[in-house]
Amino acid sequence: MSRLRSMIPGKEGPDDERPGHVGHSPESFAEYGQRPSGMQAVGCPVSPPPRDRALHRISVIIPVLDEAEGIADVLGTLGPWRALGHEVIVADGGSRDATCEIARPRCDGVVQAPRGRASQMNAAARQAHGEILLFLHADTQLPDNAGDAIQKALSRDNCVWGRFDVRIVGRSRFLPVVSRMMNWRSRLSGIATGDQAMFMHRSVFEEIGGFPDQPIMEDLAMSARLLKFSAPACLKGPAVTSGRRWDRHGALRTILLMWRLRAAYFFGADPRTLARRYGYVPRDT
């Protein structure tokens, strides 16, 4: 019941539609403070921020597992973010391909963590230096104005987190409908999914203890926790994500499966059981 009560209506946040911007100009950056003393670093080292960078530095965290085929592309789109002083961290869950080798020269650090998106994202967040955390899937690209839009949304006193509308690209003709339904449901409920590039103030992330370490639905559980602080900023974007999951298993089959799994989750089903039904084998705890 607590999960059902958490699905309160969200409200739309501000959006910045100026093209060609990923963040504030270097001239507008204020001096950036150091990592809070309570944070402990784990995994591979991440370079600390230069002292002349932005007060609202964004740390982009990308959880990966065997993403050698596409990781260079997504990191390439984030090059301008790094040039502006933002930070990109890859959180690897034990890739057996060349993901880490490809990623290292294209990001600020590769963090190793136990397999599972929640575990990987939490580990990378402990390494991050930004005051804003942005969690990005490896098959998702941000809109050109994402940095400015995030900074603007989180500058409001009553907003601590948000997400982007999503556009799913792939072979199925149903994917535009799936995208619209995801965006509509998120605006109505205040619940976001990982495909929508969730972002939040680091202080709030730490206060709630990060993502719950569960093998599936960690994004929904995180949204429920964040709703206790504020409704999300729903930025139009959109973020563009791959429809490979829908293409591989069939769009209608995937839609129906996800509906059943989400319904079961909100009525209290064990996430480990749901993960197996989804085709994912949880790691041993």
C-alpha positions in Angstrom: 0.0 0.0 0.0 2.9 2.4 0.7 4.0 2.0 -2.9 0.5 2.8 -4.1 0.2 5.9 -1.9 3.5 7.1 -3.3 2.1 7.5 -6.8 0.8 11.0 -6.2 0.4 13.4 -9.2 3.6 15.1 -10.3 3.7 18.6 -11.9 5.5 19.7 -14.9 8.7 21.6 -14.3 10.4 24.2 -16.4 12.0 23.5 -19.7 14.7 25.3 -21.7 14.4 24.8 -25.4 17.4 26.8 -26.5 19.3 24.6 -29.0 23.0 23.8 -28.8 23.6 24.2 -25.1 24.7 21.4 -22.7 25.4 23.6 -19.7 26.4 27.1 -18.5 29.4 28.7 -20.1 32.8 28.4 -18.3 32.6 32.2 -17.5 29.4 31.7 -15.4 31.0 28.9 -13.3 31.5 29.7 -9.6 34.1 28.0 -7.5 33.2 24.3 -6.9 33.4 22.9 -3.4 34.9 19.6 -2.4 33.2 16.2 -1.8 31.3 16.1 1.5 33.4 14.6 4.2 31.0 11.7 4.8 31.5 10.3 1.3 33.8 7.4 0.9 35.4 6.6 -2.4 35.3 3.1 -3.8 36.5 1.4 -7.0 38.8 3.2 -9.5 39.8 6.7 -8.7 38.0 9.7 -10.3 39.9 12.9 -10.8 38.7 15.7 -8.5 37.2 18.8 -10.1 39.3 21.9 -10.9 38.8 24.6 -8.3 37.5 27.1 -10.9 34.6 25.0 -12.1 30.8 25.4 -11.5 29.1 25.3 -8.2 26.4 23.2 -9.8 28.7 20.7 -11.5 26.8 17.8 -13.0 28.1 14.2 -12.6 26.8 12.0 -15.4 26.7 8.4 -14.3 26.3 5.6 -16.8 25.8 2.0 -15.6 27.1 -0.5 -18.1 27.4 -4.3 -18.7 29.0 -5.5 -22.0 28.3 -2.3 -23.9 31.5 -2.3 -26.0 29.5 -1.9 -29.2 27.9 1.4 -28.3 29.7 2.9 -25.3 32.1 5.1 -27.5 29.1 6.7 -29.2 27.3 7.8 -26.0 30.6 9.0 -24.4 31.3 10.9 -27.5 28.1 12.9 -27.2 29.2 13.8 -23.6 32.5 15.3 -24.7 31.1 18.9 -24.7 29.9 18.3 -21.1 33.4 17.5 -19.9 34.8 20.5 -21.8 32.4 22.6 -19.7 33.7 21.1 -16.5 31.0 18.5 -15.9 32.0 14.9 -15.0 31.3 11.6 -16.7 31.7 8.3 -14.8 31.1 4.8 -16.2 29.9 2.3 -13.6 30.8 -1.2 -14.8 29.1 -4.3 -13.4 31.7 -6.9 -14.6 31.7 -6.6 -18.4 33.4 -9.4 -20.2 34.0 -7.5 -23.4 36.1 -4.3 -24.1 33.6 -1.9 -22.5 36.0 -0.6 -19.8 39.0 -0.3 -22.2 36.9 1.7 -24.7 35.4 3.9 -21.9 38.5 4.9 -19.9 40.0 7.4 -22.3 36.6 8.9 -23.0 35.4 9.6 -19.4 36.6 10.8 -16.1 36.6 7.4 -14.4 35.5 3.8 -14.5 34.1 2.4 -11.3 33.7 -1.3 -10.7 30.7 -2.5 -8.7 28.7 -5.7 -8.2 26.4 -6.4 -11.1 23.0 -4.6 -11.0 22.1 -1.0 -12.1 21.3 0.1 -8.6 24.6 -1.2 -7.1 26.6 0.2 -10.0 25.0 3.7 -9.9 25.3 3.9 -6.1 29.0 3.0 -6.3 29.6 5.7 -9.0 27.7 8.3 -7.0 30.1 7.7 -4.1 32.9 8.6 -6.4 31.2 11.6 -8.0 32.1 15.2 -7.3 29.1 17.0 -8.8 26.3 18.6 -6.8 23.9 17.3 -9.3 23.7 13.6 -10.3 22.4 12.5 -13.7 21.8 8.8 -14.3 22.0 7.9 -18.0 21.6 4.5 -19.6 24.2 3.5 -22.1 21.8 3.3 -25.0 20.3 6.8 -24.3 21.3 10.2 -25.7 20.5 13.5 -24.0 19.0 16.5 -25.9 21.3 19.3 -26.8 20.0 21.7 -24.1 20.0 19.1 -21.3 22.6 20.7 -19.1 20.9 24.1 -19.1 17.5 22.6 -18.6 18.7 20.6 -15.6 20.4 23.6 -14.0 17.3 25.7 -14.5 14.9 23.1 -13.2 16.9 22.4 -10.0 17.4 26.1 -9.3 13.8 26.3 -8.1 13.4 26.1 -4.3 10.6 23.5 -4.5 12.3 21.1 -7.0 15.0 18.5 -6.1 14.8 16.0 -9.0 13.5 15.4 -12.4 13.6 13.5 -15.7 13.2 14.0 -19.4 10.5 12.9 -21.8 11.7 10.0 -23.8 11.6 9.0 -27.5 12.2 5.4 -28.2 13.7 4.6 -31.6 13.6 1.2 -33.3 11.9 -0.9 -35.9 8.5 -1.3 -34.3 5.7 1.0 -35.4 4.4 0.9 -31.8 7.4 2.6 -30.3 6.1 6.2 -30.7 2.9 5.1 -28.9 5.0 3.5 -26.1 7.0 6.7 -25.8 3.9 8.9 -25.4 2.4 6.5 -22.9 5.6 6.5 -20.8 5.7 10.3 -20.8 2.0 10.7 -20.0 2.1 8.1 -17.2 5.2 9.7 -15.7 3.6 13.2 -15.7 0.4 11.9 -14.2 2.0 9.8 -11.4 5.3 11.5 -10.7 7.1 8.1 -11.3 10.1 8.1 -13.6 12.0 5.3 -15.4 15.7 4.9 -16.0 15.2 5.5 -19.7 14.1 9.0 -18.9 17.5 10.1 -17.6 16.7 10.8 -13.9 18.6 13.7 -12.2 18.6 15.0 -8.7 20.5 17.1 -6.1 23.3 15.0 -4.6 22.3 16.0 -1.1 18.9 14.5 -1.5 20.4 11.3 -3.1 22.6 10.9 -0.1 19.8 11.7 2.4 17.6 8.9 1.0 20.5 6.4 0.8 20.7 6.2 -3.0 18.9 3.6 -5.2 17.5 0.6 -3.3 19.8 -2.4 -4.1 17.2 -4.5 -6.0 17.6 -6.2 -9.4 14.6 -4.5 -11.1 12.3 -1.6 -10.6 15.0 0.4 -8.8 14.0 3.5 -10.8 10.4 3.2 -9.6 11.4 2.7 -6.0 13.7 5.7 -6.3 11.0 7.9 -7.7 8.7 7.0 -4.8 11.4 8.0 -2.3 12.1 11.3 -4.2 8.4 12.2 -4.3 8.6 12.7 -0.5 10.7 15.7 -1.2 9.1 17.2 -4.4 7.3 16.4 -7.6 9.7 15.9 -10.5 10.7 18.4 -13.1 9.3 16.9 -16.3 11.5 18.2 -19.1 10.4 17.9 -22.6 13.8 17.0 -24.2 13.4 14.4 -25.4 16.0 11.9 -24.4 16.4 9.4 -27.2 16.8 5.8 -26.2 17.2 2.6 -28.2 14.2 0.3 -28.7 16.5 -2.7 -28.9 14.6 -4.5 -26.1 11.3 -4.0 -27.9 12.8 -5.0 -31.2 14.4 -8.1 -29.8 11.4 -9.5 -27.9 8.6 -7.9 -29.8 6.9 -4.6 -28.9 3.5 -5.9 -27.9 5.0 -8.8 -25.9 7.3 -6.4 -24.1 4.6 -3.9 -23.3 2.3 -6.5 -21.8 5.2 -8.0 -19.8 6.2 -4.7 -18.4 2.6 -3.9 -17.4 2.2 -7.2 -15.6 5.6 -6.8 -13.8 4.9 -3.2 -12.7 1.4 -4.1 -11.5 2.9 -7.0 -9.5 5.6 -4.8 -8.1 3.2 -2.1 -6.8 1.1 -4.8 -5.1 4.2 -6.0 -3.3 5.8 -8.7 -5.4 9.5 -9.6 -4.7 11.8 -7.7 -7.1 14.0 -10.8 -7.4 11.1 -12.9 -8.6 10.0 -10.2 -11.0 13.6 -10.0 -12.4 13.6 -13.7 -13.3 10.2 -13.3 -15.0 11.8 -10.4 -17.0 14.7 -12.7 -18.0 17.3 -11.3 -15.7 19.2 -13.5 -13.3 19.8 -11.5 -10.1 23.3 -11.7 -8.5 23.7 -13.7 -5.3 23.4 -11.4 -2.3 
